[in-house]
Amino acid sequence: MFLDSGVFIYHFTGLSESCTRLLLRCEAGQLKGVASVTVLAEVAHRLMMAEAVSLGLISPGNLARKLGENPQIVRKLKLYQEQVDRIPLMGVRILPLEVRTWLDSAALRSRYGLLTNDSLIAASAIREGVTRMASADRDFARVKELRVSAPLDLAAS
């Protein structure tokens, strides 16, 4: 099963027991979890911002801009990277980003109206032959090559 970034974010932020249970199944070898470097980048980005807010280093709103303007804050953040580093240790295989995947993603953007990162994620799954995806992102439901399951305890985003 391909795991979208939200699965990891909701797990690490404690917002979804369903996501935690899914990752525990991967860790136990009951389910073959697959993600991509693009997923790791999204998880790192969002957890970095969440950590900065939770530590009171920045206020909500325009988080990426605030962090970009304050590299001294980014240097203080550590937890987000520790969390991302744990993902491959959870029984999740990480797919590299290859040029062919980038080229395939253009067709998915054109066909389904996906944003760039979503098209890269979908292209990674499809190239790997993984047709099942865990995601709360409704945009992936438009991709006919994928069967998407949302975490049961979250409203789709």
C-alpha positions as CSV (number, residue, x, y, z in Angstrom):
1,M,0.0,0.0,0.0
2,F,1.3,3.4,-0.9
3,L,1.3,5.8,2.0
4,D,0.7,9.5,1.4
5,S,2.2,12.2,3.6
6,G,-0.9,12.7,5.7
7,V,-0.6,9.2,7.1
8,F,2.7,10.1,8.7
9,I,1.8,13.6,9.6
10,Y,-1.4,12.5,11.4
11,H,0.5,9.7,13.1
12,F,3.3,11.9,14.4
13,T,1.0,14.7,15.5
14,G,-1.3,12.2,17.2
15,L,-4.4,13.2,15.2
16,S,-5.3,9.7,13.9
17,E,-5.3,6.3,15.6
18,S,-6.1,4.8,12.2
19,C,-2.9,6.1,10.8
20,T,-0.9,4.9,13.8
21,R,-2.5,1.4,13.5
22,L,-1.7,1.3,9.8
23,L,2.0,2.1,10.4
24,L,2.1,-0.4,13.2
25,R,0.9,-3.1,10.7
26,C,3.7,-2.0,8.3
27,E,6.3,-2.2,11.1
28,A,5.1,-5.7,12.1
29,G,5.4,-6.9,8.5
30,Q,1.7,-7.5,8.2
31,L,1.4,-4.8,5.4
32,K,3.9,-3.8,2.8
33,G,4.1,0.0,3.1
34,V,5.6,2.1,0.3
35,A,6.2,5.8,0.2
36,S,8.4,8.1,-1.9
37,V,11.1,10.7,-1.4
38,T,8.4,13.3,-2.4
39,V,6.3,12.1,0.5
40,L,9.3,12.4,2.9
41,A,9.8,16.0,1.7
42,E,6.2,16.9,2.3
43,V,6.2,15.2,5.8
44,A,9.4,17.1,6.7
45,H,8.1,20.4,5.5
46,R,4.8,20.1,7.4
47,L,6.2,18.7,10.6
48,M,8.9,21.4,10.6
49,M,6.2,24.1,10.5
50,A,4.2,22.3,13.2
51,E,7.2,22.0,15.5
52,A,8.0,25.7,15.1
53,V,4.5,26.7,16.0
54,S,4.3,24.2,18.9
55,L,7.5,25.5,20.4
56,G,6.1,29.1,20.1
57,L,8.9,30.1,17.8
58,I,6.5,31.4,15.2
59,S,2.8,32.2,15.2
60,P,0.3,30.5,12.8
61,G,-0.2,32.0,9.4
62,N,2.2,32.1,6.4
63,L,4.4,29.6,8.2
64,A,6.7,28.7,5.2
65,R,7.4,32.4,4.6
66,K,8.1,33.1,8.3
67,L,10.5,30.1,8.5
68,G,12.2,31.1,5.3
69,E,12.8,34.6,6.7
70,N,14.2,33.2,9.9
71,P,16.8,30.6,9.3
72,Q,17.9,30.8,12.9
73,I,14.5,29.3,13.9
74,V,14.9,26.4,11.4
75,R,18.3,25.6,12.9
76,K,16.7,25.1,16.3
77,L,14.2,22.5,15.0
78,K,15.2,18.9,15.5
79,L,12.1,16.7,16.2
80,Y,10.7,16.9,12.7
81,Q,13.9,15.4,11.3
82,E,14.0,12.6,13.9
83,Q,10.4,11.7,13.0
84,V,11.1,11.6,9.3
85,D,14.2,9.6,9.9
86,R,12.1,6.9,11.6
87,I,9.8,6.4,8.6
88,P,12.1,3.8,6.8
89,L,12.5,2.0,10.2
90,M,8.7,1.5,10.3
91,G,8.8,-1.1,7.6
92,V,8.1,1.4,4.9
93,R,10.1,1.2,1.7
94,I,11.0,4.6,0.2
95,L,11.0,5.0,-3.5
96,P,13.6,7.4,-5.1
97,L,12.5,10.2,-7.3
98,E,13.6,9.3,-10.8
99,V,13.5,11.4,-14.0
100,R,11.0,9.0,-15.6
101,T,8.6,9.5,-12.6
102,W,8.9,13.3,-13.1
103,L,8.0,12.8,-16.8
104,D,5.1,10.5,-16.0
105,S,3.8,13.0,-13.5
106,A,3.2,15.6,-16.2
107,A,0.6,13.3,-17.8
108,L,-1.1,12.9,-14.5
109,R,-1.3,16.6,-13.9
110,S,-2.8,17.1,-17.4
111,R,-5.2,14.2,-17.1
112,Y,-6.4,14.6,-13.5
113,G,-5.6,18.2,-12.6
114,L,-3.2,17.2,-9.8
115,L,-0.8,19.6,-8.2
116,T,2.9,18.9,-8.8
117,N,3.7,17.0,-5.6
118,D,0.5,15.0,-5.8
119,S,1.3,14.1,-9.4
120,L,4.8,12.9,-8.3
121,I,3.3,10.8,-5.5
122,A,0.7,9.2,-7.8
123,A,3.3,8.6,-10.5
124,S,5.6,7.0,-8.0
125,A,2.9,4.6,-6.9
126,I,1.8,3.8,-10.4
127,R,5.4,3.2,-11.7
128,E,6.0,0.8,-8.8
129,G,2.7,-1.1,-9.6
130,V,1.1,-0.1,-6.3
131,T,-2.6,0.5,-6.9
132,R,-3.8,0.9,-3.3
133,M,-3.1,4.2,-1.5
134,A,-3.8,5.4,2.1
135,S,-4.6,9.1,2.0
136,A,-7.0,11.7,3.3
137,D,-6.4,13.8,0.2
138,R,-9.5,13.6,-2.0
139,D,-7.6,14.7,-5.1
140,F,-6.1,11.2,-5.4
141,A,-9.7,9.8,-5.8
142,R,-9.6,11.3,-9.4
143,V,-6.7,9.0,-10.4
144,K,-8.3,6.0,-12.0
145,E,-5.2,3.9,-11.6
146,L,-5.4,4.1,-7.8
147,R,-7.8,2.8,-5.1
148,V,-7.7,5.3,-2.3
149,S,-8.6,4.6,1.3
150,A,-8.9,7.4,3.8
151,P,-8.2,7.1,7.5
152,L,-11.5,6.2,9.2
153,D,-11.1,8.8,12.0
154,L,-10.4,11.8,9.8
155,A,-12.6,13.8,7.5
156,A,-11.1,13.9,4.1
157,S,-9.0,17.0,3.5
